Amino acid sequence: MIISGGYVLNDDLEFEQKDLFIDESTGLFSDVPAGGEFIDARGEALVPGFIDTHIHGAFGFDVSDGNARDIVSMAKLLPKFGVMAFLPTTMTLSEDRIMKVFEAVSKAQEILEAEKASCAKILGVRLEGPMLSSSHAGVQSEKDLIFPDEGKELIRKVEERFPGMLKMIDIAPELEGAFDLIGELSDRYVISLAHSSADYETASEAFRKGATSVTHLLNAMESCTKRSPGIPGAAFDSNAWCEVICDGLHIDPTVLRILGKVIPDERFIIISDSMRGAGMPDGNYLLGDVPVEVKNGRTYYGEFGNLAGSVTNMKDEVINLIRFGVDSRKVLRGATFNPLMRLKGGKDLMMGSLSPGNKAFVNFFRRDMSSFLLCYNYMR
C-alpha cells in the first residue's frame, strides 16, 4: 500500500509531506515503495495510532463485567477512536471478579489471535483498585477496598495464574503497607498514585520507593494549593508520568493549558478513563455496579451528580487539547509515544511511530488537526 502526499508526523514530532509505504504481508511500515492499494492523502495530517492506557469500557461494554466476547468487541471497535492499543482497566472489585477479568482478557486475546482480527491490540491489564483510599474512592466500590498487605497476596495469585498480564497497579500511598508494596513490586509493574488523600511528603516518599506515575492528575486527590502541593507537586518534583483526562470536564481547559506548560513533554500522557457509555447515546449505564447517567457528553452518579469516569475518547481529546491551545507536538506525543514508554517493555512493541519497521496503523486528520477523518489498520 502507498499513502501518498500526506503530512506525516515524523519521530521529531514535525509534519513533513511525504509518502508512506506499508508492506501488507507483514503489517509494518516500509522504506521500500510497495504495490497494492493507493490512497491519496493530500491535504491531510497522518499520525500514529493512539495508545489508551486507562480505559474501563466503551460501546456498551465494561472490562469489569469479565466477559471475553465484550472485550473482543471493544478491541474491534476502538480503532474508530483512533486507538491502536489499549490497557483494559478494572474498577475496585472483589478478588473473584478480578480473576474473572483476567480470565476474560486472556480469552479475548486468544480469540482475536485465532480470528486474526483487525483490532486494537490488548496490552495487558491495569488494576485501578482495590488498594485505594476510602476518602477519595469516588465511584469505586468501598466495600471491596483492601490494604496493600492483602494486595500483595492478590497480585501473587494473579501472577501465578496469568503470568505477565498485569502491567499497572494503582495505589493510595498513605495506606498502611503501601511503601513496602511499592518497594517490592515497582521493578515489575508500573505503580501509579491514585484515589488518595496523600500530602506532598507522603507522595514524594512513594516516588522515592519506586512509584513512577500519577493516575488522572487533579482528580480523586487533594488539590494542589499554594501551601499544600499534594500529589501534583510531588509528581512535578519527582519527574513522574502524569496522565490526564482531557475532555474539558474533568479539568477546565484553562487548567489543561497550564498543565501543558508545567508537565514536561516526555511525561505527559493522555487517557480516556472512559466507561461503557463512550460511543453510545445518552442514557443510563453501569460503571462496575454503580448506576451512571450519561447526558450531553458528561457522566453523573449519586445525589450530587458527581463525575464517574468519562465518555470521551482519544481522538476527541487530541482535538480538544489542540483547540484549547496546548502545543500539538506535546499532545501527539502524549497520545502515542509516551503511553508506551511508561509501560515496562513498551519501547519493544513497535508502535507509536510511522517509521519503517513499526506496526502499520495510521490516523487521518484534517491538516489543522481540527477533525478526525478515519484510520487504516494493517497490523498483523
VEXPA-990328 format. One line per 5 residues: number of its first residue (from 1); their letters; for each residue z, y, x of N, C-alpha, C. Coordinates in steps of 0.2 Angstrom, whole numbers, plus 5000, padded with zeros to 4 digits. Atoms other than C-alpha are relative to their C-alpha. Example, Ala and Ser with C-alpha at 12.3 -4.5 7.8 and 13.67 -1.06 7.14 Angstrom:
2
1	AS	5000:4994:5004:5039:4978:5062:5000:5006:5004  4999:4994:4996:5036:4995:5068:5003:5005:4996
This chain:
380
1	MIISG	5000:4994:5004:5000:5000:5000:5000:5006:5004  5000:4993:4997:4996:5018:5005:5003:5005:4995  4998:4994:5004:5006:5033:4998:4998:5006:5004  5003:4995:4996:4996:5047:5003:5001:5008:4998  5000:4993:5001:4998:5066:5005:5007:5003:4998
6	GYVLN	4994:4998:5002:5016:5067:5000:5004:5004:5006  4996:4997:4996:5030:5077:5008:5006:4995:5001  4996:5005:4998:5040:5064:5017:5007:5002:5003  4994:4998:4997:5059:5066:5021:5000:4995:5006  4999:5004:4994:5060:5061:5039:5007:4999:5002
11	DDLEF	4993:5001:4998:5075:5055:5049:5004:5006:5003  4996:4993:4999:5079:5073:5054:5001:5004:4994  4999:4997:5006:5080:5077:5036:4996:5006:4999  5005:4995:5001:5065:5088:5036:4994:4997:4996  5006:5002:5003:5050:5086:5025:4994:5001:5004
16	EQKDL	5007:4999:4997:5033:5083:5033:4995:4996:4996  5005:5003:5004:5017:5080:5024:4996:4994:5005  5002:5005:4996:5011:5063:5030:4999:4994:4995  5001:5006:5004:5005:5046:5023:5006:4995:5002  4996:5006:4999:5017:5031:5020:4997:4994:4999
21	FIDES	5003:5007:5001:5012:5013:5023:5005:4995:4999  4996:5006:5002:5020:4998:5015:4997:4994:5001  5003:5007:4999:5017:4980:5021:5003:4996:4994  4998:5003:5006:5018:4972:5004:5002:4992:5001  4998:5007:4999:5020:4955:5012:5008:4999:5002
26	TGLFS	4993:5000:4997:5037:4960:5020:5004:5004:4996  4995:4995:5004:5043:4974:5008:5003:5005:5005  4997:4995:4996:5045:4985:5023:4995:5006:5001  5004:4995:4998:5038:5002:5028:4997:4998:5007  5004:5002:4994:5025:5000:5042:4997:5006:5003
31	DVPAG	5004:4995:4997:5017:5011:5055:4992:4999:5001  5007:5002:4999:5000:5002:5053:4997:5001:4993  5004:4999:5006:4988:5008:5039:4999:4993:4997  5001:5006:5004:4988:4994:5025:4995:5001:4995  5005:5000:5005:4976:4989:5012:5004:5000:4993
36	GEFID	4996:5001:5006:4981:4986:4994:5000:5007:4996  5000:4994:5005:4986:5000:4981:5000:5006:5004  5000:4993:4997:4983:5018:4985:5003:5005:4995  4997:4996:5005:4994:5031:4977:5000:5007:5003  5001:4993:4998:4990:5050:4978:5007:5004:4998
41	ARGEA	4993:4997:5001:5007:5059:4981:5000:5007:5002  5001:4993:4998:5000:5076:4985:5004:5005:4995  4996:4995:5004:5012:5090:4980:5007:4997:4998  4994:5003:5002:5027:5078:4978:5004:4998:5006  4995:5002:4995:5043:5075:4988:5002:4993:5000
46	LVPGF	4999:5007:5000:5046:5057:4994:5007:4999:5004  4994:5001:4997:5064:5052:4998:5002:4993:5000  4998:5007:5000:5073:5036:5002:5004:4998:4993  4995:5002:5006:5082:5026:4988:5007:5002:5001  4993:4998:5000:5099:5031:4984:5005:4994:5000
51	IDTHI	4995:5005:4999:5115:5021:4988:5006:5002:4996  4994:4998:5004:5129:5022:4975:5005:4995:5001  4994:5004:4998:5145:5015:4982:5006:5001:4996  4994:5000:5005:5156:5019:4967:4997:5000:4993  5003:5000:5007:5149:5013:4950:5003:4994:4996
56	HGAFG	4997:5005:5004:5158:5004:4936:4995:4997:4995  5004:5003:5005:5144:5002:4924:4994:5005:4998  5006:4996:5002:5128:5009:4916:4996:4996:4995  5005:5003:5005:5115:5005:4902:5004:4995:4995  4996:5005:5005:5129:4997:4891:5004:4995:5003
61	FDVSD	4997:5005:4996:5136:4986:4905:5006:5002:5004  4994:4998:4996:5153:4986:4914:5001:4994:5005  4999:5005:4995:5156:4977:4930:5007:4996:4998  4994:5003:5001:5174:4974:4924:5000:4994:4994  5001:5005:5005:5168:4963:4910:4999:4993:5003
66	GNARD	5000:5007:4996:5165:4949:4923:4994:4996:4997  5005:5003:5002:5148:4945:4916:4994:5000:5005  5005:5000:4995:5135:4939:4928:4993:5003:4998  5006:4998:5003:5120:4942:4917:5000:5008:4999  4999:4993:5001:5126:4960:4913:4999:5004:5007
71	IVSMA	5001:4997:4993:5127:4964:4932:4993:4999:5002  5007:5001:4999:5109:4957:4934:4996:5005:4997  5004:4994:5004:5103:4969:4920:5001:5006:5004  4999:4994:4997:5112:4983:4929:4996:5001:5006  5004:5000:4994:5103:4979:4945:4993:5001:4999
76	KLLPK	5008:4999:5002:5086:4978:4937:4999:5007:4997  5001:4993:5003:5089:4995:4928:5001:5006:5005  4998:4995:4996:5097:5005:4942:4994:5004:5003  5006:4996:4997:5080:5010:4950:4998:5005:4996  5002:4994:5004:5077:5021:4935:5004:5006:5002
81	FGVMA	4996:4994:4997:5091:5032:4943:4998:5001:5007  5001:4999:4993:5083:5031:4960:5004:4996:5005  4995:5004:4996:5096:5018:4966:4997:4994:5003  5003:5006:4996:5090:5005:4979:5006:4995:5001  4994:5004:4998:5108:4998:4982:5006:5003:4997
86	FLPTT	4994:4997:5003:5125:4999:4974:5006:4995:5001  4994:5004:4999:5143:4993:4976:5004:4999:4993  4997:5001:5007:5149:4986:4959:5008:5001:5001  4993:4998:4999:5167:4993:4957:5004:4998:4994  4996:5002:5005:5181:4986:4947:5004:5006:4997
91	MTLSE	4994:4996:5002:5194:4995:4937:5006:4996:5002  4993:5003:4999:5213:4991:4938:5000:4994:4995  5000:5006:5005:5213:4973:4931:5005:4995:5003  4996:5005:4998:5224:4958:4932:4996:4995:5005  5003:5004:4995:5221:4945:4946:4995:4996:4997
96	DRIMK	5005:5005:5003:5212:4933:4934:4994:5004:4999  5006:4997:5001:5200:4946:4929:4996:5003:5006  5003:4999:4994:5197:4952:4946:4996:4995:5003  5004:5006:4997:5192:4935:4952:4994:4998:4995  5006:5001:5004:5181:4934:4937:4994:5005:5001
101	VFEAV	5005:4995:4997:5172:4950:4943:4997:4997:5006  5003:5003:4994:5169:4942:4960:4996:4994:4998  5004:5006:5002:5163:4926:4952:4993:5003:4997  5006:4998:5004:5151:4936:4941:4995:5004:5005  5005:4997:4995:5144:4947:4956:4997:4995:5004
106	SKAQE	5003:5006:4996:5142:4931:4966:4994:4997:4997  5005:5003:5004:5132:4923:4952:4994:5004:4999  5005:4995:5001:5122:4939:4949:4996:5000:5006  5004:5000:4994:5117:4939:4967:4995:4994:5001  5004:5006:5000:5111:4921:4966:4994:5000:4995
111	ILEAE	5006:5000:5005:5101:4924:4950:4995:5005:5002  5005:4996:4998:5092:4939:4957:4996:4998:5006  5004:5003:4995:5088:4930:4973:4995:4994:4998  5005:5005:5003:5081:4915:4963:4994:5003:4997  5005:4997:5004:5071:4926:4952:4995:5005:5005
116	KASCA	5004:4995:4996:5065:4937:4967:4999:5006:4996  5001:4995:5005:5068:4951:4955:4999:5007:5004  5000:4993:4998:5063:4969:4958:5006:5004:4997  4994:4998:5002:5080:4977:4958:5004:5004:5005  4995:4997:4995:5094:4987:4966:5004:4995:5003
121	KILGV	4997:5005:4997:5102:4977:4979:5008:5001:4999  4992:5000:5000:5121:4972:4977:5003:4999:5007  4997:4999:4994:5131:4977:4992:5006:4996:5001  4993:5003:5000:5147:4968:4988:5004:5002:4994  4996:4998:5005:5162:4973:4978:5005:5005:5002
126	RLEGP	4995:4995:4998:5174:4988:4978:5005:4999:4995  4994:5000:5005:5192:4987:4971:5002:5007:5000  4996:4994:5002:5197:5003:4963:5006:4998:4996  4994:5003:5003:5214:4997:4959:5000:4993:5002  4994:4997:5004:5226:4989:4957:5005:5003:5004
131	MLSSS	4994:4997:4996:5236:4997:4971:4999:5008:5000  5000:4993:5002:5236:5015:4963:5007:5002:4998  4994:4997:5003:5249:5027:4958:5000:5001:4993  5000:4999:5007:5255:5027:4940:5000:5007:4998  5000:4992:5001:5257:5046:4941:4993:5003:4999
136	HAGVQ	5007:4997:5000:5238:5048:4944:4996:4994:4998  5004:5005:5002:5232:5032:4935:4994:5002:4996  5006:4998:5004:5221:5041:4923:4999:4995:4995  5002:5005:5005:5211:5029:4913:5001:4993:5003  4999:5006:4998:5216:5015:4924:5006:4996:4997
141	SEKDL	4995:5004:5003:5227:5001:4917:5007:5000:5004  4994:5000:4997:5245:5005:4921:5004:4993:5001  4996:5006:5000:5252:4988:4916:4997:4995:5006  5003:5004:4994:5240:4980:4930:5001:5002:5007  4999:4997:4993:5246:4991:4944:5004:4995:5004
146	IFPDE	4995:5004:4996:5254:4982:4959:5001:5003:5006  4999:4997:4993:5261:4986:4976:4996:4997:5005  5005:5003:4995:5252:4983:4992:5002:4993:5003  4998:5007:4997:5263:4968:4997:4996:4994:4995  5003:5005:5005:5256:4959:4981:4992:5001:5001
151	GKELI	5007:4999:4999:5239:4967:4985:4997:4996:5006  5002:5003:4994:5238:4959:5002:4999:4992:4998  5001:5007:5002:5240:4942:4994:4994:4999:4995  5006:5000:5004:5227:4946:4981:4994:5000:5004  5006:4999:4995:5215:4951:4995:4999:4994:5004
156	RKVEE	5000:5006:4997:5219:4935:5004:4996:4995:4996  5003:5005:5005:5214:4925:4989:4992:5001:4999  5007:4998:5001:5198:4935:4986:4996:4998:5006  5003:5002:4994:5193:4932:5004:4999:4993:5001  5000:5007:5000:5197:4914:5003:4994:4997:4996
161	RFPGM	5004:5003:5005:5186:4911:4988:4993:5003:5001  5007:4996:5000:5172:4925:4991:5000:5003:5007  5000:4997:4993:5171:4927:5010:4995:5006:5001  5005:4995:4998:5163:4944:5015:4998:5004:4994  5003:4996:5006:5160:4950:4997:5004:5007:4999
166	LKMID	4996:4994:5001:5174:4963:4997:4999:5005:5005  5002:4995:4995:5169:4979:5005:5005:5006:5001  4996:4994:5000:5180:4993:5000:5007:4999:4996  4994:5000:5004:5198:4995:4994:5003:5007:4999  4997:4993:5002:5206:5010:4985:5007:4999:5000
171	IAPEL	4993:5001:5000:5224:5013:4988:5004:5007:5000  4995:4994:4999:5238:5026:4985:5004:4999:5006  4997:5002:4994:5245:5028:5002:5008:5001:4999  4992:4998:5000:5263:5034:4996:5003:4993:4997  4997:5006:5003:5266:5016:4988:5003:4996:5006
176	EGAFD	4996:5003:4995:5279:5006:4997:4995:4994:5003  5004:5005:4997:5270:4994:5010:4992:5002:5001  5007:4998:5000:5253:5004:5009:4998:5001:5008  5002:4999:4993:5254:5009:5028:4999:4993:5003  5001:5006:4997:5256:4991:5033:4994:4997:4998
181	LIGEL	5006:5003:5002:5242:4985:5022:4994:5004:5004  5006:4996:4997:5230:4999:5029:5000:4998:5007  5000:5002:4993:5235:4995:5047:4997:4993:5001  5002:5007:4999:5232:4976:5044:4992:4999:4998  5007:5002:5003:5215:4977:5034:4995:5005:5002
186	SDRYV	5005:4995:4999:5206:4993:5040:4995:4998:5005  5005:5002:4996:5197:4984:5053:4994:4996:4997  5004:5004:5004:5189:4973:5040:4997:5003:4994  5002:4997:5006:5187:4984:5025:5000:5008:5001  4999:4993:5000:5184:5002:5021:5006:5002:4995
191	ISLAH	4994:4998:5004:5201:5009:5015:4999:5007:4998  5001:4993:5003:5199:5024:5003:5007:5002:4996  4994:4997:5003:5214:5035:4997:4998:5002:4993  5003:4999:5007:5213:5036:4978:5006:5000:4995  4995:5000:5005:5223:5039:4962:5007:5001:5003
196	SSADY	4994:5000:4996:5238:5046:4972:5003:5007:4999  4996:4994:5000:5252:5059:4972:5002:5002:5007  4998:4999:4993:5252:5059:4991:4999:5007:5002  5000:4993:4997:5256:5075:5001:4996:5000:5006  5004:4999:4994:5247:5081:5016:5002:4995:5006
201	ETASE	4997:5004:4995:5259:5072:5028:4999:4992:4999  5001:5007:5002:5258:5055:5019:4992:4998:5001  5007:5001:4999:5239:5056:5018:4998:5000:5007  5002:4999:4993:5237:5061:5036:5003:4993:5004  4998:5006:4997:5248:5046:5041:4996:4994:4998
206	AFRKG	5004:5006:5002:5237:5034:5031:4993:5000:5004  5006:4999:4995:5222:5041:5041:5001:4997:5007  4998:5002:4993:5231:5038:5057:5000:4992:5000  5000:5007:5001:5234:5020:5051:4994:4996:5000  5006:5003:5001:5216:5017:5048:4996:5001:4994
211	ATSVT	5004:4998:5006:5210:5024:5031:4995:5004:5003  5005:4996:4998:5194:5032:5033:4996:5004:4994  5004:4997:5005:5189:5039:5016:5004:5002:4994  4997:4998:5006:5194:5048:5000:4996:4999:4994  5004:5002:5006:5189:5042:4983:5000:5007:4995
216	HLLNA	5001:4995:5004:5182:5055:4971:5004:5006:5001  4997:4995:4998:5188:5070:4980:5002:5005:4995  4997:4995:5004:5199:5083:4970:5001:4997:4993  4999:5003:5007:5200:5070:4955:5005:4995:5001  4995:5005:4999:5215:5059:4952:5005:5001:5006
221	MESCT	4996:4998:4994:5225:5068:4966:5003:5006:4999  4997:4993:5000:5236:5083:4969:4995:5005:5002  5005:4995:4998:5227:5099:4970:5001:5002:5007  5000:4997:4993:5223:5107:4987:5002:5008:4998  4998:4993:5001:5233:5124:4986:5001:5003:5007
226	KRSPG	4999:4997:4994:5237:5137:4999:5006:4998:5004  4994:5002:4996:5254:5130:5003:5001:4992:5000  4999:5007:5001:5251:5112:4998:4993:4996:5001  5007:5002:4999:5234:5105:5006:4999:4993:4997  5001:5007:5003:5237:5087:5000:4995:4996:5003
231	IPGAA	5005:5005:4997:5224:5073:5002:4994:5004:5002  5006:4997:4998:5210:5085:5003:5001:5003:5007  4999:4997:4993:5217:5095:5018:5001:4995:5005  4999:5005:4995:5222:5079:5027:4993:4997:5001  5007:5003:4999:5204:5072:5024:4996:5005:5004
236	FDSNA	5004:4995:4996:5196:5088:5031:5003:5000:5008  4997:5000:4994:5208:5087:5046:4999:4994:5004  5001:5006:4997:5205:5069:5049:4993:4997:5001  5007:5002:4999:5186:5069:5048:4999:4994:4996  5001:5006:5005:5187:5056:5033:4994:5001:4996
241	WCEVI	5006:5000:5005:5172:5052:5022:5003:5003:4994  4998:4997:5007:5173:5062:5006:4995:4999:4995  5005:5002:5005:5165:5055:4991:5001:5005:4994  5000:4995:5005:5161:5067:4977:4996:4999:4994  5004:5001:5007:5156:5066:4958:4997:5007:4999
246	CDGLH	5003:4994:4999:5143:5079:4957:4996:5002:4993  5003:4998:5006:5140:5081:4938:5001:5007:4997  4998:4994:5002:5147:5098:4937:5005:5001:4995  4995:5001:5005:5160:5092:4925:5007:4998:5004  4995:5002:4996:5172:5083:4937:5002:5006:5005
251	IDPTV	4999:4994:4995:5171:5098:4949:4995:5005:4998  5005:4994:5002:5164:5115:4945:4995:5001:5005  5005:4999:4995:5148:5120:4953:5002:5004:5005  4998:4996:4995:5156:5134:4962:5004:4996:5006  4996:5004:4995:5168:5122:4970:4996:4995:5004
256	LRILG	5005:5004:4996:5154:5110:4974:4997:5004:5005  5003:4996:4994:5146:5124:4984:5005:5001:5005  4995:4999:4995:5162:5127:4993:5001:4993:5004  5000:5006:4997:5163:5108:4997:4994:4999:5004  5007:5001:4996:5145:5108:5003:5001:5004:5006
261	KVIPD	4999:4996:4994:5151:5121:5016:5006:4997:5004  4994:5002:4997:5168:5113:5020:4999:4993:5003  5001:5007:4998:5164:5094:5021:4994:5000:5005  5006:5001:4995:5154:5090:5037:4994:4996:4997  5006:5003:5002:5136:5085:5034:5001:4992:5000
266	ERFII	5000:5008:4999:5140:5067:5041:5005:4997:4997  4994:5004:5004:5155:5064:5030:4999:5001:4992  5001:4998:5007:5148:5070:5013:4997:4994:4996  5003:5005:5004:5145:5056:5000:5000:5001:4993  5001:4999:5007:5138:5057:4983:5001:4993:4996
271	ISDSM	4999:5006:5004:5144:5044:4970:4999:5002:4992  5001:4999:5007:5141:5042:4951:5007:4999:4997  4994:5002:5004:5158:5034:4946:4998:4999:4993  5002:5001:5007:5148:5030:4930:5003:4994:4997  4998:5006:5004:5154:5019:4916:4994:4998:4996
276	RGAGM	5005:5003:5003:5144:5009:4904:4996:5005:4995  5003:4995:5004:5139:5025:4894:4994:5003:5003  5006:4996:4996:5127:5031:4908:4994:4997:4998  5007:5003:5002:5109:5029:4902:5000:4998:4993  4999:5002:5007:5115:5027:4884:5001:5006:4996
281	PDGNY	4999:4994:5004:5115:5038:4869:5008:5001:4999  4993:4998:5001:5131:5047:4864:5003:4995:4995  4997:5005:5004:5144:5036:4856:5006:4998:5003  4993:5002:4998:5160:5026:4858:4999:4993:5004  5001:5005:4995:5161:5014:4873:5007:4998:5003
286	LLGDV	4994:5002:4996:5174:5004:4883:4999:5001:5007  4999:5000:4992:5179:5008:4901:5006:4995:5002  4995:5005:4999:5188:4992:4906:5002:4999:4992  4998:5002:5007:5199:4990:4890:5001:5007:4996  4998:4994:5003:5200:5009:4886:4994:5003:4996
291	PVEVK	5005:4997:5004:5190:5017:4871:4998:5007:5003  5002:4994:4997:5180:5031:4878:4994:5003:4995  5005:4996:5004:5169:5044:4868:4995:5003:5005  5005:4996:4996:5153:5050:4876:4996:5005:4996  5003:4995:5004:5146:5066:4870:4998:5006:5004
296	NGRTY	5003:4995:4997:5134:5078:4877:5001:5000:5008  4999:5001:4993:5135:5071:4895:5007:5000:5003  4993:5000:4997:5154:5070:4896:5004:4994:4996  4996:5005:5003:5167:5057:4893:5006:5003:4998  4993:4997:5003:5183:5059:4883:5004:4994:4998
301	YGEFG	4995:5006:5002:5198:5047:4881:5007:5003:4999  4993:4998:5002:5216:5049:4874:5000:5006:4996  4999:4994:5005:5223:5063:4863:4998:5006:5003  5002:4993:4997:5219:5077:4876:4992:5000:5002  5007:5000:4998:5201:5071:4879:4998:5001:5007
306	NLAGS	5000:5000:4993:5203:5068:4897:4993:4997:5002  5006:5003:4997:5188:5063:4908:5002:4993:5002  4999:5007:4999:5186:5044:4910:4993:4998:5003  5006:5001:4997:5173:5041:4923:4994:5005:4998  5005:4995:5002:5156:5049:4921:4994:4996:4997
311	VTNMK	5006:5003:5002:5139:5046:4913:4994:5003:5004  5006:4997:4996:5129:5054:4927:4997:4995:5004  5004:5004:4995:5118:5046:4940:4998:5003:5006  5002:4997:4994:5112:5048:4957:4995:5005:5000  5005:4996:5000:5096:5056:4954:5002:5007:4997
316	DEVIN	4998:4994:5003:5103:5069:4942:5005:5004:5005  4996:4996:4996:5117:5073:4954:4997:5003:5006  5004:4997:4995:5105:5076:4968:4996:5007:4998  5003:4994:5003:5095:5088:4957:5006:5005:4999  4994:4995:5002:5112:5096:4951:5002:5004:5007
321	LIRFG	4997:4996:4994:5118:5100:4969:4995:5005:5003  5005:4996:4997:5102:5107:4975:4999:5006:4995  5000:4994:5005:5101:5118:4959:5006:5004:5001  4994:4996:4999:5119:5123:4962:5000:5004:5006  5001:4997:4994:5114:5129:4979:5003:4997:5007
326	VDSRK	4998:5004:4994:5120:5115:4991:4994:4999:5004  5005:5001:4996:5109:5113:5006:4997:4993:4998  5003:5006:5002:5096:5100:5001:5000:4994:5006  4999:5005:4995:5097:5091:5018:5007:4996:5000  4993:5003:5000:5116:5088:5016:5000:4996:4994
331	VLRGA	5000:5004:5006:5113:5082:4998:4996:4994:5001  5003:5006:4999:5100:5070:5003:5003:4995:5005  4996:5005:4996:5110:5063:5017:5006:4997:4997  4994:5003:5003:5125:5061:5006:4998:4995:4994  5003:5005:5005:5114:5051:4994:4997:4994:5003
336	TFNPL	5004:5006:4997:5106:5039:5006:5003:4998:5006  4998:5002:4994:5111:5038:5024:5008:4999:5001  4992:5000:4999:5130:5042:5023:5003:4995:4997  4996:5005:5003:5135:5030:5010:4999:4993:5004  5001:5006:4996:5128:5016:5021:5004:5000:5006
341	MRLKG	4997:5000:4993:5136:5022:5037:5008:4999:4998  4993:5001:5001:5153:5022:5028:5002:4992:5000  4999:5007:5000:5151:5003:5025:5000:4997:5006  5000:5003:4994:5155:4992:5039:4994:4995:5000  5006:5004:5000:5139:4984:5044:4994:5004:4996
346	GKDLM	5005:4997:5004:5129:4997:5034:4994:5002:5003  5006:4997:4996:5118:5003:5048:4995:4994:5001  5004:5006:4998:5111:4985:5049:4996:4998:4993  5002:5002:5007:5105:4985:5030:4992:5002:5000  5007:4998:5000:5088:4993:5034:4998:5004:4994
351	MGSLS	5001:4996:5006:5090:5006:5020:5001:5007:5002  4998:4993:4999:5092:5025:5019:4995:5004:5004  5005:4997:4996:5076:5029:5028:4993:4998:4998  5007:5002:5002:5057:5029:5025:4996:4999:5007  5003:5002:4993:5054:5025:5044:4998:4993:5000
356	PGNKA	5003:5007:4999:5044:5009:5049:5006:4995:5001  4995:5005:4999:5055:4994:5048:5005:5000:4995  4995:5000:5006:5066:4999:5033:4997:4998:4994  5002:5003:5006:5065:4992:5016:4997:5005:4996  5004:4995:5004:5052:5000:5005:5002:5001:4993
361	FVNFF	4998:4998:5007:5059:5009:4991:4999:5008:5001  5002:4993:4999:5053:5027:4988:5001:5003:4993  4999:4996:5006:5059:5040:4976:4995:5006:5000  5005:4995:5001:5046:5053:4970:5004:5006:4996  4998:4994:5003:5052:5071:4966:4995:5005:5000
366	RRDMS	5004:4994:4999:5043:5087:4962:5002:5003:5007  4999:4998:4994:5041:5096:4978:5006:5004:5001  4994:4996:4999:5055:5108:4975:5007:4996:4998  4994:5005:5002:5067:5093:4970:5003:5002:4994  4997:4998:5006:5069:5100:4953:5000:4995:4994
371	SFLLC	5000:5006:5004:5065:5084:4944:4998:4994:5003  5001:5006:4997:5064:5066:4947:4993:4997:4996  5006:5002:5003:5047:5058:4944:5000:4992:4998  5000:5007:5001:5048:5039:4947:5002:4997:5007  4999:5004:4993:5052:5026:4961:4995:4994:5000
376	YNYMR	5004:5006:4999:5042:5012:4969:5005:4996:5004  4996:5005:4997:5052:4997:4974:4996:4994:5002  5003:5005:4997:5044:4985:4986:5004:4995:5004  4995:5004:4996:5060:4977:4993:4999:4993:4999  5000:5007:5001:5060:4959:4996:5007:4997:5001
